[in-house]
């Protein structure tokens, strides 16, 4: 009885995003390349530069 209740509570409601609905990243689309490749690299570079400036100011 308890196992059945857990299975019913663990179901996803209709109309909500589901992990099975994901599609792979399309690297031929310029938006995907910018968002998933270029921006993270720039964020890491700017973070390293910012940390070096903070270290030099102290």
ABEGO torsion letter per residue (X at the ends): XAAAAAAAAABBBBGBBBAAABBBBBAABAAAAAAAAAAAAAAAAAAAAAAAAAAAAX
